[in-house]
Amino acid sequence: MSKIINIALYLSFFPYAALVNAETLSCPAEIELDMTSIKMTSQLDQWKPFFQNGKLALVAAGFSDGPAEEQAFLKPYSNAESKVGSRVTWKFEGGYPKGKWLNCDYEGNIALLSKVIPEKTKECIVSYKEKKLLAINCR
């Protein structure tokens, strides 16, 4: 009986898990950072930069109108939290002349990866469990 309740709770909180036409997107779980330089301004000429190279873990995902470097990040439509986790919903209405883009956030904006998603996408839900990204489901 408890398995049925758990499945019902999961499907009620993550509704796209049950849809056949839902598309699951994903971000690489981690990336390798290898920085070698930084542009120094005159105010920083007495400072010596140091880079802690290494792996960065995926912490979040979001969407933008165009690639991440244009910083046209879209505001979520809604944010729902429960005991199971949280889910953030984006609804894509109107035109996106630069395309709809998925942005993968590593270690709190230290690095972002972005890629275009299908033009037909109308809505995406990013699900988190215990503050870890669980799934990105779109339709």
C-alpha positions in Angstrom: 0.0 0.0 0.0 2.8 2.5 0.9 4.4 2.0 -2.6 1.1 3.0 -4.2 0.9 6.1 -2.0 4.5 7.0 -2.8 4.0 6.7 -6.5 0.8 8.8 -6.3 2.6 11.5 -4.4 5.5 11.5 -6.8 3.2 11.7 -9.9 1.2 14.5 -8.3 4.3 16.5 -7.6 6.2 15.7 -10.8 3.3 15.5 -13.3 5.3 15.2 -16.4 6.9 12.0 -15.3 3.7 10.3 -16.4 3.3 12.0 -19.7 4.4 10.1 -22.8 4.9 13.3 -24.9 7.0 15.0 -22.2 10.6 15.6 -23.1 13.3 15.2 -20.5 16.3 17.5 -20.8 19.5 17.1 -18.9 22.7 19.0 -18.0 26.1 17.5 -17.4 26.4 16.5 -13.7 29.7 18.2 -13.5 32.2 20.1 -15.6 36.0 20.6 -15.3 37.2 24.2 -14.9 40.6 25.1 -16.2 41.1 28.9 -16.0 44.4 30.4 -16.8 43.9 34.2 -17.0 41.9 37.1 -15.8 41.8 40.6 -17.2 43.2 43.0 -14.6 42.1 46.6 -14.3 44.2 49.4 -13.0 42.4 49.1 -9.6 43.7 45.5 -9.4 47.2 46.0 -10.5 48.6 45.1 -7.1 46.7 41.9 -6.9 47.9 38.5 -8.1 45.1 36.2 -9.3 44.9 32.5 -8.3 42.5 30.0 -9.9 41.3 27.0 -8.0 40.8 24.7 -11.0 38.8 21.6 -10.7 35.4 20.0 -11.1 32.2 22.1 -10.6 29.0 20.4 -9.7 25.6 21.2 -11.3 23.4 23.1 -8.8 20.5 24.5 -10.8 18.9 25.0 -14.2 16.9 27.8 -15.8 15.9 29.3 -19.1 16.7 32.3 -21.2 15.7 34.1 -24.4 19.0 33.5 -26.2 22.3 32.2 -25.0 23.4 32.8 -21.4 26.0 35.4 -22.4 23.2 37.7 -23.4 21.8 37.5 -19.8 18.2 37.5 -20.9 17.2 35.1 -18.1 13.5 34.3 -17.9 11.7 34.6 -14.6 9.9 31.4 -13.5 6.1 31.2 -13.8 5.9 29.5 -10.4 7.8 27.8 -7.6 6.2 25.1 -5.6 7.7 23.4 -2.5 6.6 20.3 -0.6 8.0 17.6 1.7 9.2 15.7 -1.4 11.2 18.6 -2.9 10.5 21.6 -5.0 9.6 22.3 -8.6 10.1 25.5 -10.6 7.9 26.0 -13.7 8.6 28.2 -16.8 5.9 28.8 -19.3 7.0 30.0 -22.7 4.5 32.4 -24.2 5.0 34.9 -27.0 8.0 35.0 -29.4 11.6 34.0 -28.8 13.5 35.4 -31.8 16.8 34.2 -30.3 15.4 30.9 -29.3 14.5 29.3 -26.0 17.7 28.2 -24.1 18.3 25.8 -21.2 21.0 27.1 -18.8 22.9 24.8 -16.5 24.3 26.5 -13.5 27.5 25.2 -11.8 28.5 26.1 -8.3 26.3 29.2 -8.1 27.0 30.9 -11.4 30.8 30.3 -11.5 30.1 28.7 -14.9 27.0 28.3 -17.1 26.4 26.0 -20.0 23.5 26.8 -22.3 21.9 25.1 -25.3 18.9 25.8 -27.4 15.8 23.7 -26.8 13.0 22.9 -29.3 11.0 25.8 -30.5 7.8 23.9 -29.9 8.5 23.8 -26.1 5.6 25.4 -24.2 6.5 24.7 -20.6 9.3 23.2 -18.5 9.5 22.1 -14.9 12.8 21.8 -13.1 12.5 19.4 -10.1 14.7 19.4 -7.1 14.9 16.9 -4.2 16.9 17.8 -1.1 18.2 20.9 -3.0 19.7 18.7 -5.7 18.5 19.0 -9.3 16.4 15.9 -10.0 14.9 16.4 -13.5 14.1 18.8 -16.3 10.8 17.9 -18.0 9.3 19.9 -20.8 6.3 19.7 -23.1 
